[in-house]
């Protein structure tokens, strides 16, 4: 039988992988392919932190395939040319893949599918990274949703998502030149220790994604509804990078969460479970928006923001990126991001609000920084969230909602353990002053060995003045 190419992308798993399941059902030998395509003409190529994760994830997938008697075939180059070459090399008469929803991928995939079909190949694409296709959600008038709550109700009304499928227990592989190894991909920056802290923080791969889900359901789901905003506690699922790279699917998460709720039949846990599933639905909503509004990563949905009074200030942007704003809760989040490639969601919102509203930096500045430094950098979620926080997106946070970084720290990091972990120069300061060290008496600062302006920066802007400036800028475009 002629071989079939299974093209892996954001679905680096064996279980609940429709393209792989369909290929396995055909019974023909397969070629498991991953293409690293860094075509500079393609927008939003992989950021640096994503590459660190990808390297480990490909390694994990290759190990899983080896257990079934095969391996992962890796190629570097323009995707369309690479697949054509592999078809000629192997004599394959079919190519299967799971769909991606980024605008440039949709355009590219359509061209690849058209060309392969013209050559007489069987080409099939499947749904693997979402519970339902973006076009399956429609308002009563047949238009896309722009507000989350009715979108959520529509998702729930669809009933239980399709059950996830198990991983194939047997596959036949077609012999092929495996191509470059992981080192040849150059996914890690040369002569840099930065990836090591990210690598030490995570264990990518399908099995680790399942383990992380189990840990969260057992240890973090209880109390999630009330405690998910606490970065000092462990009630965050930390599943976002596993979801982005497809090491786990939303259907698997949904099924496991509902099963956990059913097993305990506890009203409180039900509340926690549905609060968590709403967050999974937010990801789905972001993809719905990106599919129907492909300019989302680059253009404000609210066109009034085209005339907003953004400021170009490299010093402000650099201080925010380095976690040197003088606001401890913000700085803790930005340093956590740099060292781990991830940041707690509550802190993401506060940090993003600070950049766009306190510092009046364009939301795309933050979007691009997160894209490069997050291991879960997801075009749909990243774009929708930055527009939401800055007030210019769909179902956006009101323009006058400007997070107070001191009050946010006091509320969600009450004893300061989160700040002390990531801003160790303040670790001796009492929680009374930890989130606003400039308010501490000089004697308290001296005892804590804190010298503002030397060991820790002064605030780069005054909160009250920055808030008033932002409100004035928003009023200007409103009128």
Buried (B, 14 or more C-beta within 10 A) or exposed (E): EEBBBBBBBBBBBBBBBBBBBBBBEEEBBBBBBBBBBEEEEBEBBBBBBBBBBBBBBBBBBBBBBEEBEBBBBBBBBBBBEBBBEBBEEBEBBBBBBBBBBBBBBBEBBEEBBEBBEEEEBBBBBBBBBBBBEBEEBEEEEEEBBBEBEBBBEBBEEEEEBEEBBEBBEEBBBBEBEEBEEBEEBBBBEEEEEBBEEBBEBBEBBBBBBBEBBEBBBEEBBBBBBEBBBBBBBEBBBBBBBBBBBBBBBBBBBBBBBBEBBEEEEEEEBBBBBBBBBBBBBBBBBBBBBBBBBBEBBEBBBBEBBEEBEBEEBEEBBEBBBEBBBBBBBBBBBBBBBBBBBBBBBBBBBBBBBBBBBBBBBBBBBBBBBBBBBBBBBBBBBBBBBBBBBBBBBBBBBEBEEBBBBBBBBBBBBBEBBBBBBBBEBBBBBEBEBBBBBBEBEEEBBEEBEBEBEEEBBEBBBEBEEBBEBBBEBBEEBEE
